[in-house]
Amino acid sequence: MSTAINKYIGQHQQRFIDELFDLLRIPSVSADSKFRNDVLEAANFVRDKLLAAGVDEAEVITTAGHPVVYAEKILDPVLPTILVYGHYDVQPADPYELWDSPPFEPVIKDENIYARGAADDKGQFYMHVKAFEAMLQTGGLTCNVKFMIEGEEEVGSENLEDFLQENQQRLKADVILISDTSIISTETPSITIGLKGLSYLAVEVTGPNRDLHSGVYGGAVDNPINVLCKMIASLKDENNKITIPGFYDKVVALSEAERTALAKAPFDLAAYMQDLGLEAVDGEKGYSTLERTGIRPTLDVNGMWGGYIGEGAKTVLPAKAFAKISMRLVPDQDSDEIARLFTAHFMSIAPATVKVKVTPHHGGKPYVTPLDSIAFQAASMAFEEAWGKKPVPTRDGGSIPIVALFDEILKIDTVLMGFGLDSDAIHSPNEKFGVFNFVKGIETITLFHKHFSALKNKL
Amino acid sequence: MSTAINKYIGQHQQRFIDELFDLLRIPSVSADSKFRNDVLEAANFVRDKLLAAGVDEAEVITTAGHPVVYAEKILDPVLPTILVYGHYDVQPADPYELWDSPPFEPVIKDENIYARGAADDKGQFYMHVKAFEAMLQTGGLTCNVKFMIEGEEEVGSENLEDFLQENQQRLKADVILISDTSIISTETPSITIGLKGLSYLAVEVTGPNRDLHSGVYGGAVDNPINVLCKMIASLKDENNKITIPGFYDKVVALSEAERTALAKAPFDLAAYMQDLGLEAVDGEKGYSTLERTGIRPTLDVNGMWGGYIGEGAKTVLPAKAFAKISMRLVPDQDSDEIARLFTAHFMSIAPATVKVKVTPHHGGKPYVTPLDSIAFQAASMAFEEAWGKKPVPTRDGGSIPIVALFDEILKIDTVLMGFGLDSDAIHSPNEKFGVFNFVKGIETITLFHKHFSALKNKL
C-alpha cells in the first residue's frame, strides 16, 4: 500500500512544491498589522487547498485576532482520529537586506527551498495536506483526519485557548500531530519530546521627561540607556545563572540517567561554532551546549533600543530606553508565574532616578511527550521505516506554546514529528527547507497514519 | 551712542525676527545626508544676509564637508578686530512626533521662538549679524568685524581645522566672540568660561554570523545585546566613577576656592528635578549636580539598538548590537587619547564569544577662558551695562570642539557670550529661544564692541 502512496507522491512532487511556493509568496506576518490582509489571504489559500485535497469540509473561523483554518475528513467514526496542528503565519522577514533573495519570492538553490516560512511552518504543515491527499487518492487513508491551522503562532497564539475551549467536541481526536520542529540531521532522524515554555515581556525605562543635551545634563541626570544596560546585565550572575528570585524553584532536575541518554545525541561543537561563525560559546555553568538549549531555562534580550540610532552623531541623553526580553522555560515552570517574578524583580532593581514599566507580552507552558505512548511509538516506527534508522528522542529549546494547552484543555497527547534542520535559519534571513525533507516528510507522515491505526487496532 | 543703536534695534526688531524665521525654516541638518541641499541653502542665506547687513565681502567657502560662510568689514586696519564664530547647521529634529509644532515651521508662543535651531545656534549667531547692522547703520561700529559661520558644528566640525590652517591670515583677530551657550537665567546673567571636550565613538558587537531563533540557540550562544549591556554597565563603578584605566589621569582638580566660587551660582535642585520630571538625580559620588555637569568628565550612551525593535514580538537572538557612546572631557584631558583609552579598554572587556568594533566618531578638546583677559572683562562690562548685573562665570558641560582649535591654531582667546537658557531644550523636541534673549543679546553684543575697543585703546 505504501508503495502506491509513494508512487503518487513521486508523480505529484513537482505540483506539491509549486503549491507550497504559492503559499510562501503570501507575506502572512502576524506580528505586523500592515500584513493583516495577507494573513487572511493565506488562511483562505489553506482552506481552498484542503478542500481540493478532499476533506469533507473546511472553513476559515474568525477569532479575536487572526483566523483559524479548520477542516476534517471523517472516514468512519470508529476509526482513530489524527488532529493535525500547524500555523500559516510567519515571523517578520526583516532585516530584508540580509536576504540573498526576497523572503516572499521562494527559490530553490542546492536542493533547498528559500523563503520566509519555508520551514516554519508553511513547508512543514503543508506536508500533512499533501500526505492526506496521497493517502485519500490511493485508497490508503486509515484514520480520520482533522486539521487546525492557525495564524497567530508567531505572536503567542493569544486567541487559540478560547478557540480550543469553544471547539472541544469538534477537536476530539486520539493524537495531535505537529510538524514544526527539527531533526538532528538527515543521517540522524530524531523526534522532539521536550518543548520549552516561553515568557515574553516588554520593558520601558523612563528618565527625564524629554530628550536632553548630553553635555548640559550628562553626568548629573541618570541616562535611561545606561540604567537599562545595568539592570539587564544584573539579570545573570558570573556563572550565567538567572538572578530573578524564585526563577529556578520549579525546574525539574533531570536524573543522571536522563542526562546520559540525551548526551547520546550526536553533537559536534566545533562544527556548531563554525556554522555560527563563533570562536567560543558560553552559557550556564555546569551544563553542555545541548543541555543549555534543551533542558535549562534561559533569558535573552530579543530587541533593545533608545536614543539616536540614525546616521551620524547626536549627543542626546534620551528620555526613554526600551527592550524586549524573553525567557525559555522548562517543566514545571509556569509562564505566568515567571512573568510575575520577572516583573517584581525588574521593578525592584530600578534606581529612584527612573520609572520602569514592564508589559507581559505572551507566554506558553513547557511540555514533554510521554515515551510510552502509542503516539510516540507510531512516530518512532514511521521514522524507522522511512529513514532506516530509529529516531533519537531530543529536547528542543523552541517553544510551541499551545502544545501544553492541548494537553490541558483537550487532554490529548501531542507528537512533534518535525522534519526541519537547525541550519534552516528559521526566524532569520535566508530561511530554508530541504526539498528532500519536504518529500521524505510526506512519506513519513503517511507511515505514521499506518502504524498509529495498526497499534490502535491492536488494543 | 548706544541709545542710537538701541533705538535702531527697537525699530527693526520685528524685521530681525522675520529674517531669523526665514533661516529657521531651512532644515539644515548636517548629520543626515538627505538634508545636504538644505544645508547649502542655509549657507547661501547667511551670506546674502551678511551682504545686506553691510559687510565688504561675503562668500560661501566649500570644504570637504559642508561649506563655511566667511565675511568681513574692515573699517580701519588699526582698529581692533572681532571674529564672530557661529554655526548654521542644526541637530536632527527627530523624534518629530514629540514636537508641539513642526520643528522647521517657527512659531512664537509665550514670548518664545519655537523651532529646531532657535537657540542652537541660528538664533544666537544671527544676533551678531543684526548687532553689526545696527552699529554700522548708526555709525556706531568701533571695531573691524569678521564672520566665520560653519555648517558642521553638530557633527564635530570635522573640516574646520583644515579651514583654520588654510586661512590663518584672513582670520587674524584680537578676540573670537561666540554666542552658543546659556545664561543661568534672565535674572542672573552669566558667562561660560569653561567648555568640556568631547570624545564620541560608535561600537558594534557581533556574535553569531546571522540572527538566530532564541529558543533553538538561546542559553548556548552568547547574545550580543546582553553582552553589550554587560560591557556598558561595567564602564561605571558603584560610585559612578568611569572605570576606563587612565581616564582621570589628566583631569585638573579644582581648588576648594574655585569650587566655592562655582557653588555661588544660584541653583535650585528641586526646581531642576521638577523641570525634568525626575524624583531623584544621581551621578559621580562626591560632587554636586553643577560640578557633575561643569567640572567632571562624564560618559553617556547616546544611542543603542539591536535585535527586533518593530511592532509585536520576535523571538530572535540577534547577530549584532550597536551603541553610540560619548564622553565629555575637562582640562587637561585629550579627546584623541581618551578615544584610544576607551577603545583599548572596551576591546579588553569583550568576552571571547563576540567580536567588537570601535569607531571613533569625532572629538574636541576642553577649553577655559582666562578671566584676566581684556576679552572677558569687556564681556563682563557689556553684560553689567545691559542687564544691570555683573555676570557670574560658569563652567558648562557642553562642548564647542573648535574653541580649543582656535586657541591652538589661531592663538586667539575666545569669549563665550551666550544668551540661551538651559530650558531651551536644545537637541530636543520643542527647542526654543526667548524673544527677550534675542533682542537683549543684540544690545549686549553692541556693548561688547564698545567696551572691547575702549579697553584696547587704553593699552
Interface residues (C-beta under 8 A of the other chain):
Chain A: S30 A31 D32 S33 Q91 P92 D94 P95 L98 E154 V155 G156 S182 K196 L198 Y200 G207 P208 N209 R210 D211 L212 H213 S214 G215 V216 Y217 G218 G219 A220 V221 D222 N223 I225 N226 L228 C229 K230 I232 A233 S234 K236 L276 G277 L278 E279 A280 V281 D282 G283 E284 T289 L290 R292 T293 R296 P297 T298 L299 D300 V301 N302 G303 M304 W305 G306 G307 Y308 I309 G310 E311 G312 A313 K314 T315 V316 L317 P318 A321 F322 A323 K324 S326 R328 P351 A352 T353 H361 H362 D396 G397 G398 S399 D422 A425 I426 H427 S428 P429 N430
Chain B: S30 A31 D32 S33 Q91 P92 D94 P95 L98 V155 G156 S182 K196 L198 Y200 G207 P208 N209 R210 D211 L212 H213 S214 G215 V216 Y217 G218 G219 A220 V221 D222 N223 I225 N226 L228 C229 K230 I232 A233 S234 K236 L276 G277 L278 E279 A280 V281 D282 G283 E284 T289 L290 R292 T293 R296 P297 T298 L299 D300 V301 N302 G303 M304 W305 G306 G307 Y308 I309 G310 E311 G312 A313 K314 T315 V316 L317 P318 A321 F322 A323 K324 S326 R328 P351 A352 T353 H361 H362 D396 G397 G398 S399 D422 A425 I426 H427 S428 P429 N430
